[in-house]
Amino acid sequence: MVGLLALLPFFALGLMGAADVKVFAVLGAWCGMHALPGLWMAASLAAGVHALWLLITTRTRLAGFGRHAGATFEIGGKASTPYAACLTVAAMLWLVLQTAGEGLR
């Protein structure tokens, strides 16, 4: 429930898709509430790196950001990459680290 409530305001403002919110809610149930802040930070860093990579590879000029209201770039007909993808990568890494930590004990 904490994962759902944490990202629901972003969905209500139209900044995030419903699937992103639902994935975070499932990760809260699966990984536990204590893992959510770390997953959120890791996913946000991954999303930032991904966005920077897209800006570089599409050769988007920073001067053009404020000039038009349309999307800067599109992937598969969408204006952005789902945040849920970054959340799942962060969760997979967290689970691998948890499993490796249990194996060392």
Residue frames relative to the residue before (quaternion, step in Angstrom):
aa qw qx qy qz dx dy dz
M 1.0000 0.0000 0.0000 0.0000 0.00 0.00 0.00
V 0.6166 0.5582 -0.3437 0.4360 3.57 1.07 -0.75
G 0.6478 0.5246 -0.3135 0.4549 3.58 0.97 -0.85
L 0.6439 0.5157 -0.3121 0.4712 3.56 1.01 -0.81
L 0.7114 0.4657 -0.2619 0.4565 3.57 0.81 -1.00
A 0.6116 0.5745 -0.3530 0.4138 3.60 1.11 -0.62
L 0.7942 0.3068 -0.1560 0.5008 3.60 0.92 -0.85
L 0.4469 0.7166 -0.4422 0.3021 3.60 1.23 -0.17
P 0.6390 0.5167 -0.3622 0.4399 3.67 0.89 -0.68
F 0.6286 0.5303 -0.3402 0.4560 3.62 1.06 -0.68
F 0.6298 0.5088 -0.3230 0.4900 3.58 1.11 -0.69
A 0.6561 0.5255 -0.3103 0.4440 3.58 0.94 -0.91
L 0.6957 0.4483 -0.2667 0.4939 3.59 1.12 -0.64
G 0.5049 -0.6738 0.4045 0.3570 3.59 1.30 -0.07
L 0.4926 0.6763 -0.4175 0.3545 3.58 1.23 0.34
M 0.7783 0.2034 -0.0814 0.5884 3.56 1.25 -0.38
G 0.4702 -0.6839 0.4846 0.2761 3.54 -1.11 0.67
A 0.6516 -0.5322 0.3784 0.3861 3.55 -1.25 0.43
A 0.6276 0.5449 -0.3448 0.4363 3.60 1.01 -0.73
D 0.6150 0.5511 -0.3446 0.4465 3.59 1.04 -0.74
V 0.6627 0.5008 -0.2922 0.4740 3.56 0.97 -0.91
K 0.6734 0.5006 -0.2980 0.4550 3.58 0.92 -0.88
V 0.6289 0.5225 -0.3384 0.4658 3.59 1.01 -0.76
F 0.6588 0.4975 -0.3159 0.4677 3.60 0.94 -0.83
A 0.6239 0.5258 -0.3387 0.4686 3.59 1.06 -0.68
V 0.6566 0.4952 -0.3079 0.4784 3.59 0.97 -0.82
L 0.6436 0.5144 -0.3280 0.4621 3.60 0.98 -0.77
G 0.6111 0.5393 -0.3469 0.4641 3.57 1.10 -0.62
A 0.6762 0.4731 -0.2873 0.4861 3.56 1.01 -0.80
W 0.7093 0.4767 -0.2543 0.4528 3.56 0.99 -0.85
C 0.7912 0.3218 -0.1527 0.4971 3.58 0.77 -1.04
G 0.5269 -0.6246 0.4144 0.4007 3.56 1.19 -0.42
M 0.6289 -0.5763 0.3833 0.3543 3.53 -1.18 0.67
H 0.6307 0.5654 -0.3350 0.4126 3.58 1.04 -0.74
A 0.6698 0.5083 -0.2979 0.4520 3.61 1.16 -0.50
L 0.5269 0.6941 -0.3942 0.2919 3.60 1.15 -0.50
P 0.6647 0.4896 -0.3506 0.4422 3.68 0.76 -0.78
G 0.6650 0.4971 -0.3033 0.4677 3.60 0.95 -0.83
L 0.6427 0.5116 -0.3191 0.4727 3.57 1.00 -0.81
W 0.6427 0.5294 -0.3155 0.4552 3.56 0.99 -0.86
M 0.6776 0.4839 -0.2923 0.4704 3.58 0.92 -0.91
A 0.6656 0.4974 -0.3064 0.4645 3.59 0.91 -0.90
A 0.6594 0.4980 -0.3076 0.4718 3.60 0.97 -0.83
S 0.6421 0.5173 -0.3257 0.4627 3.59 1.02 -0.74
L 0.6390 0.5038 -0.3228 0.4835 3.59 1.02 -0.75
A 0.6473 0.5114 -0.3129 0.4708 3.57 0.97 -0.85
A 0.6493 0.5073 -0.3167 0.4698 3.59 0.98 -0.80
G 0.6442 0.5196 -0.3184 0.4622 3.59 1.02 -0.76
V 0.6499 0.4956 -0.3081 0.4869 3.57 0.98 -0.86
H 0.6451 0.5214 -0.3145 0.4617 3.57 0.98 -0.84
A 0.6593 0.5014 -0.3084 0.4678 3.59 0.92 -0.86
L 0.6414 0.5114 -0.3201 0.4739 3.58 0.99 -0.81
W 0.6335 0.5275 -0.3202 0.4668 3.57 0.99 -0.86
L 0.6652 0.4947 -0.3083 0.4666 3.61 0.93 -0.86
L 0.6351 0.5274 -0.3337 0.4551 3.58 0.98 -0.77
I 0.6751 0.4888 -0.2881 0.4715 3.56 1.00 -0.84
T 0.7238 0.4514 -0.2635 0.4504 3.58 0.79 -0.99
T 0.6977 0.4159 -0.2818 0.5108 3.61 1.11 -0.50
R 0.3546 -0.7737 0.4526 0.2661 3.56 1.37 -0.01
T 0.1920 0.7901 -0.5463 0.2009 3.52 0.96 0.97
R 0.3336 -0.7451 0.5461 0.1881 3.55 -0.85 0.98
L 0.4884 -0.6806 0.4676 0.2822 3.57 -0.87 0.95
A 0.6054 0.5742 -0.3590 0.4183 3.59 1.09 -0.57
G 0.6812 0.5171 -0.2883 0.4307 3.59 1.13 -0.52
F 0.4404 0.7352 -0.4420 0.2648 3.60 1.21 -0.11
G 0.7850 0.3657 -0.1957 0.4600 3.59 0.74 -0.94
R 0.5782 0.6603 -0.3468 0.3308 3.58 1.21 -0.17
H 0.7996 0.1582 -0.0943 0.5717 3.59 1.09 -0.50
A 0.4912 -0.6917 0.4583 0.2649 3.53 -1.18 0.61
G 0.5645 0.6299 -0.3780 0.3765 3.59 1.23 -0.25
A 0.6940 -0.4526 0.3558 0.4324 3.52 -1.34 0.04
T 0.5215 -0.6379 0.4691 0.3179 3.56 -1.08 0.73
F 0.7697 -0.1204 0.0904 0.6204 3.55 1.01 -0.82
E 0.2505 -0.7606 0.5817 0.1428 3.54 -1.25 0.44
I 0.1232 -0.7503 0.6450 0.0761 3.52 -1.20 0.68
G 0.8441 -0.0207 -0.0162 0.5355 3.55 -0.64 1.06
G 0.7018 -0.4693 0.2702 0.4629 3.58 1.06 0.70
K 0.6528 0.4728 -0.3186 0.4988 3.58 1.26 0.03
A 0.5261 -0.6719 0.4339 0.2889 3.55 -1.11 0.70
S 0.8062 0.1028 -0.0601 0.5795 3.60 1.19 -0.19
T 0.5138 -0.5977 0.5088 0.3462 3.51 -1.37 0.09
P 0.5232 -0.6446 0.4403 0.3419 3.62 -0.89 0.80
Y 0.4951 -0.6636 0.4855 0.2809 3.55 -0.96 0.94
A 0.5443 0.6307 -0.3900 0.3923 3.59 1.17 -0.53
A 0.6028 0.5545 -0.3618 0.4452 3.60 1.07 -0.64
C 0.6666 0.4805 -0.2951 0.4874 3.59 0.97 -0.82
L 0.6265 0.5347 -0.3346 0.4580 3.58 1.05 -0.72
T 0.6856 0.4830 -0.3018 0.4534 3.59 0.90 -0.85
V 0.6128 0.5257 -0.3568 0.4699 3.60 1.05 -0.66
A 0.6517 0.5049 -0.3101 0.4735 3.60 0.93 -0.87
A 0.6673 0.5001 -0.3038 0.4608 3.59 0.96 -0.83
M 0.6315 0.5208 -0.3415 0.4619 3.60 1.00 -0.73
L 0.6500 0.5037 -0.3158 0.4734 3.58 0.95 -0.83
W 0.6411 0.5256 -0.3195 0.4589 3.58 0.97 -0.86
L 0.6790 0.4872 -0.2927 0.4647 3.59 0.91 -0.89
V 0.6218 0.5221 -0.3417 0.4733 3.61 1.03 -0.71
L 0.6666 0.4922 -0.3010 0.4719 3.59 0.94 -0.87
Q 0.6357 0.5186 -0.3279 0.4684 3.59 1.04 -0.73
T 0.6641 0.5004 -0.2932 0.4719 3.56 0.97 -0.88
A 0.6551 0.4995 -0.3099 0.4746 3.57 0.98 -0.83
G 0.6367 0.5339 -0.3154 0.4583 3.58 1.06 -0.75
E 0.6500 0.5028 -0.3119 0.4769 3.57 1.05 -0.76
G 0.6475 0.5311 -0.3169 0.4451 3.57 1.08 -0.72
L 0.6570 0.5174 -0.3048 0.4559 3.59 1.17 -0.56
R 0.6278 0.5624 -0.3376 0.4190 3.58 1.19 -0.43
